[in-house]
Every structure is written in structure tokens, then in C-alpha cells.
Amino acid sequence: MALALIVVTAAAVAQALVKHGMDRVGGRPTYDGHILGWTQQIITDPYVLGGFIMILIAVPFWLEVLSRLPLSVAYPMASFGIVIAVIIGALVMKEHISALRGFGLALTIVGVFVIAKSQ
């Protein structure tokens, strides 16, 4: 279970890095010949690249989690990634978290605990 939480946390941090990098690069340009330059910016941005590398590093550890836990337990653990991503969004990226979103996150946490304990 601990390894699953570590992998899920790493994946959420990786997504935050990619998000930050894409905020720096900007959205996809309309087709006017600049798509190659935009693609080059993405693959050379250190935050996007760092996020991709973190995901690649996490994959073998996730495979280990899948080899040890039933899928019906391991996969719901990935839901914690949602919780972690929202926390990173709020604390690091200064995103607003509404009360309703907070309630939804609480339900997610409770649901994952119930699934984990029902094993």
C-alpha cells in the first residue's frame, strides 16, 4: 500500500510539472505553420520533460504494485492522485478549491479507504 501511495504521489507531481510546463509553453497554436516550433518547445521544456521522466520512472514501481495487490484495491488507490493533484493545485498553483470540490475529495478519500479495508 505504501508503494502504491508513493507511485500515485509521484504521478500527481509529474502531472503538476507537465501542467506548469504547458502553462509556460502555451496552448496549441492554430495551424499556421508554427506547430513544429510549438512541439519543440514542449519536448524541450524542463518542466514537461521532468514530468515525463517522473512518469517513466514511476511505471516499473506501479507494475510492482499491480503484482502485489489485487487490481480491485490497486486501481482505486490511483484515485488518491486526484486528491494529491487538487492539493498541489491549491497550495502550489494557487487554484481555488470550492467547498463542493472539497466535499468530493473527502468522498474520494473515504471511498478508497473503504475499498482498501474490504480486502
N, C-alpha and C positions, 0 to 999 in steps of 0.2 A: 504494500500500500504506500509506503514512504517513497519508493522509487517512482510509483505512478504519480504522486503529487509533485515530485521533483521534475519529472518529464513534462507534466502539464504546465507547471510554472515556467519552465524553460520555453515551452512553445508559446505561452502568453507573452513573455518578454520578447521573444523573437517577433511576434506579430506587432508588438508596440514599436520595435525598432524599424520594421518594414513600414509601418504607418508613418512614423516620423520621417523616414527617408522619402516616402512618397509625398508627404506634405512639402518637403524641400524641392522635390523634382517637379511636382505639379501633375495635374490630370492629363490624360491622353489628349494630345493636340488633335484638332480636326485634320483630316487628311489634306495636307498641303506640301508634302514632301519632307516634313520635319519628324516623321515617325522614327526614322533611324537614329537621329540625334537624341530623341527622347528615350529610345530604348537604350542607347549607350549611356545616357545619364543614369538610368535605373540600374543597369548592371555594374556601374562603377561607383554608385553612391555608397559610402561606407556603412550607413545605417541599414540600407536594404541588403547589401552584401552580408553584413554581420547577422541580420535576421535569418537570411537563407542558410548561412553556415550553422547557426544555432539549431535550426530545424534539422539540418542534415546530421548534426551530432546527436540530437535527441532521438532520431529514428531507431538506431540499434537498441537504445535503452527502452524505448516503447515496445520493441519486439520482445525484449526480455520480460517486460510487464505482462504482455499477452501470453507468454509461455508459462507464467506462474499463476495468473489469476483467471478465473472464468471470464469469458467475454461479457457476460451479463453484469459483472462487477467492474471490470477494467474500463469498458467503454463509458459507462456513466461517470466514472472518475474524470473523464475528459471534460465533463460539464463544469468542473472547477476552473477550467481555463476561462470560461465566461466570467466567472466571479473575479478571478485574478485580473483579467483584461479590463473589467469595469473599474476595479480598484486602481490599476495603473492609469487608466484614463482620467480618473478623478484626481489622484494625487500628483501625477507627473505631468499630464497633459491639460490639467485644469478644466476637464469636462464636467458639466453639470449632471448630477445624478438626482433624478426626481425621487420622491417618496415611493411612487408606484414601481419604479425600476428597482429601488432598494428592497421593496417587498418581494418582487420577483426573484431577486438574488437570494433572499432569505429562503424562499421556497425551494430554489435550486439546491442550496446547501442542505436543507433538511431532507430533500428527496434523495440526494446522493448518500447521506448518512443512513437513511432507511434502507436503501438498496445494499449498501456495504454490510450492514448489520444482519440482513436477511440471508446471508450466505450460509 
